[in-house]
Structure formats: C-alpha cells, structure tokens
Amino acid sequence: MQKKSKIEAMSLCAKKFAHWDKLRTIQNSKIISSTYVWLFVVPLAAKFLSKINDTFKITTDGIVYEFVLKLPFSWEVFFYSSLCFVIGNILYVVKAPGLIKDYKDYGEFIGSRRNLRHLSKYKTEKYKQHLRKIYDEELAHNEMMEQLVRNAGIDKKQSPKKPEEDQFWEQYDYLNLEYEYYRYVCTAFYAIGFLLFSWVIIRNIFWVLTY
C-alpha cells in the first residue's frame, strides 16, 4: 500500500511538472538557450576533423607529443542533448497556449495594461466549448432557482460578475492543462536533454577528479 502511494505521488509530481507554465520556465532558461550552439558546432567540427588524421604528432627535443583530434564522445552527447531541447522548444512554441507563453501570472498581465477584452483573444476553441457547457449548466440551474424564488415570493438580486483576476486564473488554469499529449512529449524531450547534459557534466567532473 505504501509503495502504491509513493508511485501515485511520483505520478502526481510528474503531471505537475508537465504543465505548460513549468515548461515555459524551462523554455526561457539560459541553459536551454546556450545549448543551441552545439547543433552547429558539433557537425562543423566533425566535418572538419573527418578531413584530417585522428592524431597529430609534434617532436620537440626528441620527445614526441601526440594530440588526438578525434571528436570527443561528449561532444556528440551534447549535440543530442541540444537536439532534444530544440524539439521540446518547437513543441512548446507551436502548442503552448498564447496566454501562458505571454504572461507568467495575473500581475504580469495587468502590468502590460491588458484587460478582459485582451483576455478573450486567448480563448481556444476547446476553452470556448468548456465555457458554453458551464454557461448552459448555470443557466439551467438559475432558471430552476428563479422559479423557486418566484414561488416563495422573494426578490432575488442578480449575482455579481466574477472579478477580472478570477476570470484570468480560471482561463489560465484551464489552458495550462490543454494538449495533454503534446505536454508530455515536450516534457519527455526536455527530460532526455537534461539527462544527457547531466551525464556529460558528471562524466567530466569524474574525469578531472581521477586524472
């Protein structure tokens, strides 16, 4: 039972990590941006080194110094790590909801002098369908309540509209979970990229400590 609860906790943590706002943080990080260079450096270096010998020897005072010019394996790993990050970024740019890509929270939204009119531009078709469903349910409920109120002879005041901040967060939280499949695929590429990147860092630290 305890083992099952741990698995459920890990699964819940993984699902939270796969939300679009978390992926936004990864996509905007400097580490991810800096790895783009490996997509260009590694192929160019490989092409250059393929045209020369794997080793280069220099003799000085009868001592032969041998330099290995073969492309290090860690460079290849960096390349695949960068490739994973790039694929993850492409999925994020293409599929992440515009509201989450543009704003981190409500403070940033109003700081850009936006209002409900601007918020409506970020509604996806799926979210509009969600709102229509809620509206139909509320309409049916209100009609039933109004009938009960009229029968009881009580004056019922119209319920106030939700504050702008509440409307923002309702839309933000809903969009944060949209396109579940692409969220998980994007998360997987980021995770693989980080694993490969970490492997190279740990391997080089180990090599320095044991040299």
JOFENTA-V336806 format. One record per residue. SS is DSSP state (alpha for helix, beta for strand, coil for the rest). PHI is phi in whole degrees, 0 to 359 (999 if undefined). OMEGA is omega in degrees with one decimal (none if undefined). Layout:
SS:PHI:OMEGA
SS:PHI:OMEGA
This chain:
coil:999:179.3
alpha:295:179.1
alpha:296:179.4
alpha:295:-179.8
alpha:295:177.5
alpha:294:178.8
alpha:296:178.8
alpha:295:179.2
alpha:294:178.1
alpha:295:178.8
alpha:295:178.4
alpha:295:178.5
alpha:296:179.4
alpha:295:179.3
alpha:294:178.3
alpha:294:179.3
alpha:294:-176.8
coil:272:176.8
coil:287:-175.7
alpha:298:-179.3
alpha:292:175.8
alpha:289:178.4
alpha:294:176.2
alpha:298:178.8
alpha:298:178.8
alpha:294:-176.4
alpha:298:-179.0
coil:270:-177.0
coil:289:-178.8
alpha:292:-179.9
alpha:298:179.9
alpha:295:-178.4
alpha:296:-176.1
alpha:288:-177.3
alpha:282:179.3
alpha:302:-174.2
alpha:298:-177.5
alpha:293:177.5
alpha:295:-179.2
alpha:256:-176.4
alpha:293:-174.5
alpha:297:178.8
alpha:299:179.1
alpha:294:179.2
alpha:294:179.7
alpha:296:179.7
alpha:293:179.6
alpha:292:-177.1
alpha:288:179.2
coil:291:-178.2
coil:270:179.6
coil:235:-179.6
coil:293:-179.8
coil:290:-179.5
beta:232:179.5
beta:228:-174.2
beta:248:175.7
beta:231:179.3
beta:253:179.7
beta:225:-179.2
coil:55:177.6
coil:79:179.8
beta:258:-178.0
beta:264:176.2
beta:255:-177.6
beta:249:179.2
beta:248:178.9
beta:273:-177.5
coil:257:179.3
coil:293:-178.5
coil:298:-179.9
coil:298:-179.7
alpha:297:-179.1
alpha:297:177.0
alpha:295:178.8
alpha:296:179.0
alpha:295:175.8
alpha:301:179.8
alpha:297:-179.3
alpha:292:175.1
alpha:297:178.5
alpha:298:179.7
alpha:299:178.0
alpha:296:178.6
alpha:297:-179.6
alpha:295:178.7
alpha:297:176.9
alpha:300:179.3
alpha:296:179.3
alpha:296:177.6
alpha:299:179.4
alpha:296:-177.4
alpha:298:-175.9
alpha:282:-169.8
alpha:252:-178.6
coil:294:178.5
coil:299:-176.6
alpha:300:-178.9
alpha:299:-178.7
alpha:283:177.0
alpha:294:-174.4
alpha:270:-173.7
coil:223:179.1
coil:280:-178.7
coil:201:-177.7
alpha:293:178.7
alpha:300:178.7
alpha:290:179.5
alpha:295:-179.4
alpha:286:176.1
alpha:294:176.7
coil:269:178.8
coil:60:176.3
coil:256:179.0
coil:221:-176.6
alpha:297:178.5
alpha:298:177.4
alpha:289:-179.1
alpha:297:-178.9
alpha:295:179.9
alpha:291:-177.9
alpha:266:-179.9
coil:286:175.9
coil:275:179.7
alpha:299:179.6
alpha:294:179.3
alpha:290:176.6
alpha:298:176.8
alpha:296:177.5
alpha:298:179.6
alpha:294:178.9
alpha:297:178.5
alpha:295:178.8
alpha:297:-179.4
alpha:298:179.5
alpha:298:179.2
alpha:293:179.3
alpha:292:179.4
alpha:297:179.0
alpha:296:179.6
alpha:293:-178.8
alpha:294:177.8
alpha:298:178.4
alpha:293:-179.8
alpha:293:179.4
alpha:296:178.1
alpha:295:178.7
alpha:294:179.9
alpha:294:178.9
alpha:297:179.6
alpha:295:179.5
alpha:275:178.6
coil:72:-178.4
coil:250:175.2
coil:282:-178.0
coil:253:177.3
coil:280:179.2
coil:291:-179.2
coil:291:-178.2
coil:291:178.1
coil:287:179.6
coil:291:176.6
coil:301:-178.0
alpha:301:-179.0
alpha:297:178.7
alpha:295:178.1
alpha:295:178.3
alpha:298:-175.3
alpha:290:175.7
alpha:297:178.8
alpha:291:-178.7
alpha:297:-178.4
alpha:294:178.5
alpha:292:-179.0
alpha:295:-179.5
coil:298:-177.9
coil:250:-179.2
coil:289:178.8
coil:52:-175.1
alpha:304:-178.0
alpha:301:-178.3
alpha:291:176.4
alpha:297:-178.5
alpha:290:178.6
alpha:294:177.7
alpha:300:178.4
alpha:299:-179.2
alpha:297:179.5
alpha:293:176.2
alpha:297:-178.8
alpha:296:178.3
alpha:296:177.9
alpha:300:179.0
alpha:293:179.0
alpha:297:179.3
alpha:295:179.2
alpha:297:179.6
alpha:295:179.8
alpha:299:179.5
alpha:295:-179.6
alpha:298:-179.0
alpha:296:-179.5
alpha:296:-180.0
alpha:289:176.3
alpha:296:179.1
alpha:297:-179.8
alpha:295:178.9
alpha:294:-178.0
alpha:290:-176.8
alpha:257:-177.3
coil:288:none
